[in-house]
Amino acid sequence: MADWTVFATPAMLWVTVLAVSLVGLSKGGLGGAFALMGVPVMSLVMPPVLAAAVLLPILLMMDAVSLWTWRGWRDGSVLRVMLPAALIGIGLGWATAAITSDAVVRLMVGAVALAFAARALLGRWLGRAPRHIPAMGWLWGAVAGFTSFVAHAGGPPFQIQVLPKRLDPRTYTGTSVIFFAVVNAIKVVPYAALGMFQRDVLISALVLAPLAVVAVRIGAAIVRRMRAEVFYPFTYTMVALVGVKLVWDGLAAL
C-alpha cells in the first residue's frame, strides 16, 4: 500500500466526511444500508483497502457511543449464538485475506440480501412473514463475521437472522450494536497484523471522531421515535437497497 494519505485532496476530505456521517446514522440505528455505503463511497476517491482501514477506528468510536446510548437493550439469545459464530467467520476471513475477492463477497452478500428482502415482500403479500430459526444463527453469525472482516458488510447476514424475530426496535438496535461492537473490536488484531493501522490512518480517524459521535446520536434519536410498524418496513427496504448496491458493486468489479 503505497500511499496512506487520507486527506490529500479536498475531494477526499469531503467524501470521507459524507461516508462517516452515513455510517454514523446507521450506527445510531437508522438502517444498515447507510453503513454499507461507507467503504464504496470512500472508494470513489481512495483505494478500498485504505477506506476500510480508516473506517475501522471510526467504527470503534461509534460503537462506544452506541453501546452507551443503547445500554440495557439487548436480546441475549441472539448474542449467545451469533457472537461465537462470528468469531469463526472472522478467523476464516483473516486466514483467507490474501485470496478473497471483495467483489465476490459483495456479490454473494448482495444476492442473499435481495433474496431475503424478496422473501419478506412475498410473505407479506401472502400473509406469511419470514420465520425465525434459532439454529440458523450459527450460519448467519459466521457469515456476518466473515463479510464484516472482508468488506465491513456484516449487516445483511445479521439482519437475515434477527429481523424475523420482530423484536422491539430498541431491542433490535441494542442487540445489533453489541454484536458489531464485539465483532469490530476483535477485528483490530488481524487488521493490525496486516499492517493496516498506519499513522495517517489513526490521525484521520481522530480528526473525524466528533463528527462520528454527532452522527450516531442523531441516528439514535430518530430510531427512538419510530414505531415498530414503521421501523420494520423501513429496515426491510434498507436491506433491499443494500442488496442492489452490493450486487452492482460486485458485478462491476468482476
N, C-alpha and C positions, 0 to 999 in steps of 0.2 A: 504494500500500500504506500504509494509514493508521497501523496500529499494529504495531510490530515488537517489542513486549514479549513475551518468551518465557515468563517465569515470573510472569505477572501473577496467577495463582491457584494454590492447591495442586494442583488437578487438572492444570493444565498442567505443573507440575513433575513429578508422579508419572507421568503418561502419557509425558512426554519421557524420563524415566529408563527406563521399560519399553521404549520404542521403541529407545533407544540400546543397551540390553542385548541385545535380539533381533538388531539389526543387527550388533553385535559378535560374537555367537556365529556368525553367518553368515560374517562376515569371517575368522573363525578357521578356516572350512572346513565348518561344520556346516549345510549346506543353504541354498539360495538363497531358500527360502520366508520365512525369518526376515528377510532383508534387505528383501524387498519389503513386509514389514509395517510398516516404519519410517514412511514418509510417511502411509499410511492410518491407522495408529494415532494419530499425532500430529495428523492432520487432524480427529480427534474433538473436539479442544479448541482448535484454532488454524487459520487459513487454510492450505490446502495449499501455497501459494507460500512462506509463512513456514516451514512444516515442511521443505520442500525446501532452503531457504536455510540453515537451522540444520544440517541433516544433512550438507551437503557439506563444511564444515570438519572435522566429526567423522569423516566417511569418510576424509578425507585423513590424519588422525591414525591411524585404524585401519589404513590402507594402509601407513603407515610401520612399524607394529608387525608387520603381516602379512608385509611384504617381508623383514624381518629373521628372523621365525620360520620362513618357508618358503624361505629363501635356498638356492640350489642345486637346487631342484626346479622344473623347467620343461620344456615341450615347445616348442622353438624353431620347429618347422614351423607350429604353430598361431599363434604370435605374429607371425611374419613375414607371414602372410596377413591375419589378423584386425585387427591394430592399424592398418595403413594404411586399411583399410576403415572402421574405427570413426571415424577422423578425418573421413572423408567424411560419415558419419552425424551426427557432432556438428555439422559445418558446416551440414548441412541442418536440424538441429534449431534452431540459432541463427537461421538465415535465416527459418524459419517460426514462430518463437516466438510471434509476435503472433496467428497464426491457427490454431495447432494446439490441438486439444481434448484435454485429458488423458483424458477419458472414452473418446474414440475410440481413443487409443493404448493404454490399458489393455485395452479390449475386443479390439483386434487382437492384442496380445501374449498375452493370456489364451487366446484361441481357438487360436493357434498352439501354445502350451504344452500345452493339453489334447489337441490332435491328435497332438502328438509323444508324449505320455505314453500315449495310447491305442494308437498305432502300436507303441510299445515293448512294451506289455502283450500286444497281439495277436501280435507277433513272438515273444515268449516262449512263448505258448500254442502257436504253430505251429512253434516251434523255429527261428525266423529272427530274429535280432537286427537292429536298425536298422543300415544301412550308413553308414560314414563316407565322405563325398565331399569330398576336399580343396578342389576348386574352389568348392564352396558356401560356403567360409569368407569369400569376399568379400561375398556377400549377407548372411550372418548377422552378420558383423562390422559392416557398415554399419547393419543393423537394431539391433544391440546399442548402437552409438554413438548412434543417433537416440533410441531409447527410454530410454537412460540419461540423456541430456540432458533430455528432456522430463519424465520421471517417475521417475528413478532405478530403472528397470525393465529394465536390460540383461541380467539373469541368464538368463531363458529363451532368448533367441536364442543366447547364448553356449553354453548347455548343449545346445541342439539340435544345434549343430555339433560339439561336443567330446565329449559323453558317449559317442557310438557308437565312439570310438577305444578305449574301455576302458583308459584309462591307469591306472597305479598311482594309488591315491587321493591319495598325497602329490604326485605329479607333476601330477595334475589340479588339485589345490588350489593348488599353487605357480603353475601357469600362469594360473589364474583370478585369483589375487592380482595378478600382474604386469599382466595385461590391464586390470583395473579400476583399478589404481593409476595407470596411464598415462591411462586414459580420464578418471578423476576430476581428475587434475592438469590436463589440457587444458581441462576444463570450467570451471576457475577464471576464465579470461579472459572467456568470454561471460557467465558469471554476474555477474562484476564489472561488465562493460559494461552489463548490465541493471539495475544498482543493487541487487543482492540481498544484498550484504555490509554491512549496517548495523552500527553499533557494538554494539547489544544482541545481535545475532546472533553476532558474534565473541566477545563476553564469555560468552554462554551456552555456546558450543562449548568455550571454555577451561575453564569450570567442569566440564563433563562429560567432559573428557579422561581423568581417572583411571579412571572407570567404563568408558570405551571400551577402554582398554588391558587392563583385567582381563577384560572380556567376550571380547575377541579371543583372549587367552591360554587361556581356558577352552575355547573352541571348538576351538582348535588341539590342545589336549591330548586332547580326545575323538577327533578325527579321526585322530590319530597311532596310536590304539589300535584303529581299526576295520579289519577285513579287507575286501578287495575284494568278497567275496560278500555282505557286509552293507552296505558303503558304496553300491554302485550301486542295489540295490533301494530303499534309504532315499532316495537322491538323486532317483530317478525318482518316488517318492512325493511328495517335496517339489515337484517340477516340476508334478505334477498338482494339488496343493493351491494352488500359486501360480496356476495357470490358472483354477481355480474362483474364487479370490479376485479376480483381475483382471477376469474376465468379470462377476462380480457387481457389482464397483465400477463398471465401465464402463456396464453396463445401468442401474444405479441413478442414475448421473449424467446420462444422456442425457435 
